[in-house]
């Protein structure tokens, strides 16, 4: 866990991140029963939801599939074993994710303003909004990692 946190800190300058979580859709034929509609995702095709956690090098740390494509990322997280794991993470460690993933510990909505290494920011396509406050910072970092690693594979 310490190595993952060090990797995120070196890459983006935010301490305590032990993974980036996001959901993606895995296309499936979908059932031909009355339950077919529950597999149709917001993009209009049948899928199952896959929740993924990756490290700072975009390596998969955890995957979870169980829910049909119409289910929101937040619901998948709330019903996954990962939520319990997050509750047990020792401070100051935490996962980052977009707005689908709720803040889960007292004070998690406060992240100190940090300076990102500008070469790392340009290299990774990360926006200047990384230096915005709290949730927005984590959301942008999560998008940088999880969108590039999950949805483009």
Helices and strands as residue ranges (DSSP letters): H 2-12, E 17-27, H 36-39, E 47-54, E 60-68, H 73-78, H 81-87, E 94-96, H 118-124, G 128-131, H 134-142, I 143-151
